[in-house]
């Protein structure tokens, strides 16, 4: 039994590795690609597309459990993978209507995919293997930031413009990767209890099968109603209110490192022919920071001498150092220029080592905040972990969506200042929750 469960977890991770190799690379470069299109009829914005994705994702989480309960996690992930592939494919021959339509669809697909992933991972784990399986899955997932961005560097290095042939080749390769990842979900094996139920139902009529799905739908809707009631109760608690600034900050910095920073690098005139290729290397360094942070803080948290507050404080310092260096190293108009490169000059002569150091620090700091938010929510709301995590993803996604919508119109200095203010406030509030938790033996409500 352990063998097929481990097999499922590995295949699940490989599927996500291929899908998010395509999607994270797409998110990192899409505003740069949109700016380079030689198409007068296309009026879309990569920032707005990502904003739509995260906005739809935040609200779709409310209905995703019902869909997963009806279709099952395996089929839900397969359908979601097709939606991801469709979004990436739009960039081969982009049009405004299909660009925004698939942005909405992938927002729904993302909610379905992550809900199904969580359920499938739990179904294939036991108390003794859940940490190992989660670690295996996240290690494979974080590697998705390496391969696609490496391709971007190799293809774009030395280019000042992105020709249509290069764009088509890149996104055709990404579609293939996404489809391969989607097909991996069909290889996943059902658990023995599910197989036994299916074998007993082989002789049942189609009407009975319809009644089974109807019963699943009714049960799922009842569970959703109960979860929403729990969410509304938790939102009013002091703990969630205090953690909200940290959750909101995680959304702002998510949008910055995943879509805005790479665009700023590609628009910096002082980098010349190296600018476009640096987007790929920057994405790789963000991924390295995420991997190092996830592994390091996973080990640190097993040692009682290291507290969550220490990791969050480190994350704040690491991010603030990165923001200050970006402020000095990147032109202020880098996020907002569209048809041209930057016109302003930064305080320092733009330096490639500083750019890559900041990329690494952004990934490292992101892992600090996210790992500790998951940790404290899991400890404080042990009996209501699913609704608590849903609140976290909702707040994070809403603020990521808002950030993407203003990123194309706000100078870099103001974006960095906004993140500094919210990051500092969020860290203080996190400290307050940790102090409350340390002084109370009972889980907070």
N, C-alpha and C positions, 0 to 999 in steps of 0.2 A: 504493500500500500504506500509506503514511504517513497518508493521509487517513482511511481506514476505521479504522486503529488509534487515531488521535486522536478520531474519532467515538465509538469504543467507550469510551475513557477518560472522555470528557465525559458520555456517557449513564450510565456506571457511577457517576460522581460525582453526577449528578442523581438517580439512583435512591436512593443512600444519603442524599442531602440530604432527600428526601421521607420516607423511612422513619425516619430519625433525628430529623427535625423532630417526628414523632409520638412516638418512644420517649423521647428525652431530655426532652421536655416532660412526658411522662407520669411519668418517674422523678423529675423535679423537684417535681411537685405531688401525687404519689399518696398520700403519707401525710397531707397536708392534706385531700385529697378523702375518704380513708377516715374521717378524724376527723369530717367533716361529714355523713356518710351518715345519713339518717333511716331506718335499717333495723336493727331489733333482732336480726334473724337473721344478719346479717353479722358475723363475728368475726375477719376477716383483718387483717393488719398490713402496711402498705406497706413498712416496714423488712424484715420477714421475707420478703416477696415478692422484694425486690431481693437479699436474702441468698441465697435459693434460686437465683435466676437466675445470680448470679456463681459460686455453688458448683457448680451443674450445668455451667456453661460451662467451668470449670477442668478438669473431668474429661472432658467431651465432646471437648475438643481432641485427646485421644488417638486417637479413632476417626474424627474429622472428615475427615482426609486420605483414608481409604478410601472414604467415602461420596462425596466430591468426585471421586475417581478413577473411580468407577463411573458416577455420574450426569452428570459433567461440571460445570464451574463455573457455566455459565449456568442449567441446570435446578436446581442446588443452591441458587443465590441466589434463584430464583423461589420454591421451596418454603419457604426460610427467611423470605422476605418475607411469605408467607402466615401463618407462625407469629407473626411480629411483629404483623401486623394483627389476628390473633386475640386476642393479649394486650391490645392497646389496646381492642378491642371489648368486652372483659369489663366495663369500667368504665361502659358504657352502662346495663346492667342487672346490677350486680355480685352475685355469690353466692360464698360462701367456697370451695366445692369447685372451681368453674371458675377462680377467682382463682389458687389454688395450682397447679392442673393446668397452666394456661397459663404459669405461672412456670417450671415444669419444662421445658415444651416450648420456650419461648423461650430457655432456657439452652442447649438442644441446638441450636436454630436459630441462635443467635449464634455458636457454634463453627463450624457449617457455613458461615455467611455470611462470616465473616472469613477462613476458610481458602480458600474459593472466590474471594473478592475478591483475596487475595494472588496466587493462581495466575493469575487472569484478567489482573491488572495486569501481571504479568511476561510473560505470553504476548503482550500487546499493546505491549510496550516493547522497545527495544534498548539497548545500552550508552550510546548517545548521547542517548536520550530518557527513560531511567528516572527521572532526577531531575526533569525537567520534568513527566512524567506523574504521578509521586507528589505533586508540589507542587499540580498541578491538582486531583487527587482530594481531597487533604486540605483544600484551600481550600474546595471545595464542601461537604465533610463538616462542617467547623467552622461554616459558615453555618447549619447545622441548629439551632444553639442560639439563633439570633436570632428566627426567624419565629414559631415556636410560643410562645415566651415573650412575644413582643410581643402575641400574641393573648390570652394569660393576663392581661397587664397591662390591656389595653383592656377585657376582660370583667369582671375581678374588682376593678378599682380602685373604691374606695368601698363595697365589700361587706364586711360583718362575717360573714355566713353565705353558704354556697354552695348555692343552691337546686338541686333535681333537674333543672329545665329547663336551667339553665346548664351543669351537669355533662354532661348528655346532648348538648347542642349542641357543647360543646368536644370530647368524645371521638368524636362522630360525624364532626366535621371532621378529627380526627386519624386516624381509620380511613380516610377518603377519601384523605388525604395518603399514608398508608402503602401503600394499595392502588395508588395512582398510581405510587409508587416501585417497587413490586413489578412492575407491568406494564412499567416501563422495561426490566427485564432481558430481556423477550421481544424487545425491539427490537435487542439486542446482536447483532452479526454474528460469525459463526464465521470463524476464520482460513482462508485458502485451502487449507493442507494438510488441514485437517479436512474442508473441502468436497469435495476431491478423493477422500478416502477414502470419504466417504458415496456419492459418485456411482459409485464402483466396486462398492459393496456393494448397489446398488439391486436387482440381480437375485438376490441371495443369499437363501436360504430362511430362515424364522423360526428354525429350529434353529441355523443358523450364527450368526444374530444373538445367540441365547442363549449360544452358545459364546464369542462375542466378549465379552459382559458377564461371563461366568464367568472368562475369562482376565483381564479388567480387575480383577475382585474378588481373584483369586489374587495378581496382581502387587501390588495395593494392600496386601493383608495382609502380604506379604513386606516391602514398604517400611516399613510401620508397625512391624513387628518390629525391623527394622534401626534405625529412628528411636528406638524405646524403648530399645534397647541403648545407642545413642549418648547419649541423655538421661541414663541411669543412670551412664554414665561421666563426663559433664560435671558432674553434680550433685556429684561427689566432688572436683572440682578446686578449688583455692584461689581462683581468680578468681570462680567462681560463688558460693562460700560467702561471699566478701567483698561481692559485689554483692547478695546476698539481702536484707540490711536495707534497702537503697535500693528494691528491688523491692517489699518488704513495705510500706514507707512509701507508695509510689505507690498501693498498694491502699487504705490507710487514708484518704489524702487524696482519692482518687477517690470513695469512699463519702461523705465529708463534703461535698464541694462539689456532688455530683450528686444527693444526696437529703436529707441531714441539715440543711445550712445553710438551704435554702429553707424547710423545715418550721419551723426555729427562728424565722425572720423572720415567717412567717405566724402563729405562736403568741404573738408578743410583744405584750402588751396595750397597751403605751405607743404603738404605732403606730396604734391605733384602726382606723378604716375604711380606712386606707392599707395595712394589713398584708398582706392577700391579694394586692393588686395589686403590691406590692413583690417578691413571689416571682418574678413574670415579669421585672421589670426586673433583678433580681439574676441570673437565668439569662442574660439578654442580656449583662450585664457580664462574667460568667464566660466566655461565648463570645468577647467582644471581647478579653479577656486571653489566651485560647488562640490566637486569630488573630494578635494582635500578637506574642506570644511565638514562635509557629511561624515567622512571617516574619522576625522580627528575628534569632533564633538561627540560622536557616538561612543568612542573610547573614553573620553573625558567624563561623560555623564555616568559611566559605570563606577567612577571613583567619587566617593562622597565628598572629597575635598573640593571638587569643582561644582559650583552651584549654577543654576540657570542664569542668575543675575550676572555672574562673571562672563558667561558666554555672550549674553545680550549686550553687556557693556563693551566687550571686545568688538562685537558687530557694529555698534554705534561708532566707536573710535575708528575702526577700519573704513567704514563708509565715509565718515567725515574727512578723513585723510584723502580718500579717493575723490570726494567732491571738491576739496580745495585744490588738489593737483589738476583736476579737470578744468576748474575755473581759471587756473593759470595757463593751462596748456592748449585749450580748445577755444576758437573764436566764439564770441557771444552770439553771433547770428547763425551758427552752424545748424541748429534745429529748424530754422524757419526759411532758409534759402531754398528755392525750388529749381528754377531753370539755370541757375548759375552756382558757382562755388562761393565760399565765404568772401566777404568784402572787408571785414574787420580783422584786426590783428590781435592775438592774445597777449598777455603780459609777458610770457616767455616764448622763445622760439619753439614751435611745436616739436616735441620729441617723441620718437617711436617707443623707446623704452618706457617713458612715463605713461604713454597710452596703454601699453600692454600691462604695466604694473597696475594701473587703475582698473583694467578689465578683470585682472585676477582678484583685486580687492573687492570689486563689486560682487563677484561670485562668492567669495569667502564670507562677506558680510551678510549676503542674502541667506546663506546656509545657517548662519548664526541665528538670525531672527526666526526663520521658518522652523528649524528643528526645535527651538525652545518654545515657540508658540504651540506646536503640536504636543510637546512634552507637558507643558503646564495645563493645557486643556484636558489632556488625557488623565492627568492626576487629579485635577480639581473636579472634573465632571465625569468621573469614571462610569457612573451609572447612566449618563446621558451623553456619551461621547459623540454619537452620530449627529444629533442636533447641534452640539457645540461646534463640531468641525464644519457643519453646514453654515453656521453663522460666520465662522472664520472665512470660509471660501467666498461667501456672499459679500462681506465687507471688502475683502481683498480684491475681488473681481470688479466691484463697482468703482473702487478708487483707481484701479488699473485702467478701466474704461474711461473714466474722467480724465486721467492723465494723458491718455492717447489723444483725446479730443482737443486738449489745449496745447499739446506739445508742438504742433505745427505753427502756432501763433504766438508762443511765449519765448522770449529770449532765454538763453541757457542759464544766465545768472539767476533769474527769478525761479526757474525750475529747480535749480540746486538749493536756493534759499528756502523754498517751500519744503523740500525734503529734509533739510537740516532742522527746521522748526518742528515739523511733525515727528521726525526721528527722535529728537531730544525729548519732546513731550511724551512720545510713546514709550521710550525707555524708562522715564521716571514713573509712568503709570504701571509699567511691568514690574518695577521694583516694589511698588506699593502692594500689588497683588501677591508677589512672592513673600513679602513680609507678612501679609495677612495669612497666607497659607502656612508659613512657618510657625505662626503663633496660635493656629487652631488645628486641632487634631482631626476635626471632621471636615469632609469635603465642603467647599463653599457652595452656597446656593444663592 
